[in-house]
Amino acid sequence: MTVTIINLVLTTVILILGVWAFLKRRSDIASGTSRALAIPEVSLYLGIAFGLFAVSHALTLAGLAASLQTVIIIIRVIGYLLVMVAPVRILMKR
């Protein structure tokens, strides 16, 4: 249970940081102050992915893991797919 609580807290922090980074990068690009390669949605993909992981941890802590096992698996697979999309977006950026 302690590991799941720690995972929930850390994944929630990553969700917040991912959304914050997305909003900041998007703002920097709009104002023209960005000099680096900018793909703001990558941080959003990562944030959402870890948000999904947070949901699965919260469901586990709520004691719903056994009854919602299929749902949790789907949530985690979608999260992992979003994590995979992030580096692919960077690789595809020209």
TORPA-955041 format. One record per atom (N, C-alpha, C): x, y, z. Coordinates in steps of 0.2 Angstrom, whole numbers, padded with zeros to 4 digits, always signed. Layout:
<atoms>
XYZ;...
</atoms>
This chain:
<atoms>
+0004-0006+0000;+0000+0000+0000;+0004+0006+0000;+0010+0006+0004;+0014+0012+0004;+0017+0014-0003;+0019+0009-0007;+0022+0010-0014;+0016+0013-0018;+0010+0010-0017;+0005+0013-0022;+0003+0020-0020;+0004+0022-0014;+0003+0029-0012;+0008+0034-0014;+0014+0031-0014;+0020+0035-0017;+0019+0036-0024;+0017+0030-0028;+0016+0031-0035;+0011+0035-0037;+0005+0036-0033;+0000+0040-0034;+0002+0047-0033;+0006+0049-0028;+0008+0056-0027;+0013+0058-0033;+0018+0053-0034;+0023+0055-0039;+0020+0056-0046;+0015+0051-0048;+0012+0052-0055;+0007+0058-0055;+0004+0060-0049;+0001+0066-0049;+0005+0072-0050;+0011+0072-0047;+0016+0078-0048;+0018+0078-0055;+0019+0073-0058;+0021+0072-0065;+0016+0075-0070;+0010+0073-0068;+0004+0076-0072;+0004+0083-0072;+0004+0086-0066;+0004+0093-0065;+0010+0097-0069;+0016+0094-0068;+0022+0097-0071;+0021+0096-0079;+0018+0091-0082;+0018+0090-0089;+0013+0095-0092;+0007+0096-0088;+0002+0101-0090;+0005+0108-0090;+0009+0110-0084;+0012+0116-0083;+0017+0117-0089;+0021+0113-0090;+0027+0113-0096;+0023+0114-0102;+0018+0111-0104;+0014+0112-0110;+0012+0119-0111;+0008+0121-0105;+0006+0128-0106;+0011+0133-0106;+0017+0132-0103;+0022+0137-0103;+0026+0137-0110;+0027+0131-0113;+0030+0131-0119;+0026+0134-0125;+0019+0132-0124;+0014+0135-0129;+0014+0143-0129;+0015+0145-0122;+0015+0153-0122;+0021+0155-0124;+0027+0152-0123;+0033+0154-0126;+0034+0154-0133;+0031+0149-0136;+0030+0149-0144;+0026+0155-0146;+0020+0156-0143;+0016+0161-0145;+0019+0168-0145;+0023+0169-0140;+0026+0176-0139;+0032+0176-0143;+0035+0171-0146;+0041+0171-0150;+0047+0171-0145;+0047+0169-0139;+0053+0170-0135;+0056+0163-0134;+0054+0158-0138;+0057+0151-0138;+0062+0151-0144;+0068+0148-0142;+0073+0147-0147;+0075+0140-0148;+0073+0136-0143;+0074+0129-0143;+0069+0125-0148;+0070+0119-0150;+0066+0115-0153;+0059+0114-0148;+0054+0116-0151;+0048+0116-0147;+0043+0111-0149;+0041+0107-0145;+0035+0102-0146;+0031+0102-0140;+0027+0107-0138;+0024+0107-0132;+0020+0102-0130;+0017+0098-0135;+0012+0093-0134;+0015+0087-0131;+0022+0086-0132;+0026+0080-0129;+0025+0080-0122;+0026+0086-0118;+0025+0086-0111;+0018+0085-0109;+0013+0087-0113;+0006+0086-0112;+0005+0078-0112;+0007+0075-0117;+0006+0068-0118;+0009+0064-0112;+0015+0066-0110;+0018+0063-0104;+0014+0064-0098;+0012+0071-0097;+0008+0072-0091;+0001+0068-0091;-0002+0068-0097;-0009+0064-0097;-0007+0057-0096;-0002+0054-0098;+0000+0047-0097;+0001+0046-0090;+0005+0050-0086;+0006+0049-0079;-0001+0050-0075;-0005+0055-0078;-0012+0056-0075;-0016+0049-0075;-0015+0046-0081;-0019+0039-0081;-0016+0034-0076;-0009+0034-0076;-0006+0030-0071;-0009+0032-0064;-0010+0038-0062;-0012+0040-0056;-0019+0038-0055;-0023+0038-0060;-0030+0035-0059;-0030+0028-0057;-0026+0024-0061;-0025+0017-0059;-0023+0016-0052;-0018+0020-0050;-0016+0019-0043;-0022+0021-0038;-0025+0026-0040;-0031+0028-0035;-0036+0023-0035;-0038+0020-0041;-0042+0014-0041;-0040+0008-0036;-0034+0007-0037;-0031+0002-0033;-0031+0003-0025;-0030+0009-0023;-0030+0011-0016;-0037+0011-0014;-0042+0013-0018;-0049+0013-0017;-0052+0005-0016;-0048+0000-0017;-0050-0006-0016;-0054-0009-0022;-0053-0006-0028;-0057-0008-0034;-0053-0011-0039;-0046-0013-0037;-0042-0016-0042;-0045-0023-0045;-0047-0027-0040;-0050-0034-0042;-0056-0033-0046;-0061-0029-0045;-0067-0028-0049;-0066-0024-0055;-0061-0020-0056;-0060-0016-0062;-0053-0018-0065;-0051-0024-0064;-0044-0026-0067;-0044-0025-0074;-0049-0026-0078;-0049-0025-0086;-0048-0017-0087;-0052-0013-0083;-0052-0006-0084;-0045-0003-0082;-0042-0006-0077;-0035-0003-0075;-0030-0005-0080;-0031-0011-0083;-0026-0013-0088;-0027-0009-0094;-0033-0007-0096;-0034-0003-0102;-0031+0004-0101;-0032+0007-0095;-0030+0013-0093;-0022+0013-0093;-0019+0008-0091;-0012+0008-0091;-0009+0007-0098;-0012+0003-0102;-0010+0002-0109;-0010+0009-0112;-0016+0013-0112;-0016+0019-0115;-0011+0024-0112;-0009+0024-0106;-0004+0028-0103;+0003+0026-0106;+0004+0020-0107;+0011+0018-0110;+0011+0020-0117;+0005+0019-0120;+0005+0021-0127;+0007+0029-0128;+0004+0033-0124;+0005+0040-0124;+0013+0041-0122;+0015+0038-0117;+0023+0038-0116;+0027+0037-0122;+0025+0032-0126;+0028+0030-0132;+0027+0035-0138;+0022+0038-0138;+0020+0044-0143;+0025+0050-0142;+0027+0051-0136;+0031+0057-0134;+0037+0057-0138;+0041+0052-0137;+0048+0052-0141;+0047+0051-0149;+0042+0048-0151;+0040+0047-0158;+0039+0054-0161;+0035+0058-0157;+0034+0065-0159;+0041+0069-0160;+0045+0068-0155;+0052+0071-0155;+0055+0069-0161;+0055+0062-0163;+0059+0060-0168;+0056+0062-0175;+0050+0063-0175;+0047+0065-0182;+0047+0073-0183;+0049+0077-0178;+0050+0084-0179;+0056+0085-0183;+0054+0090-0188;+0060+0092-0192;+0062+0098-0191;
</atoms>
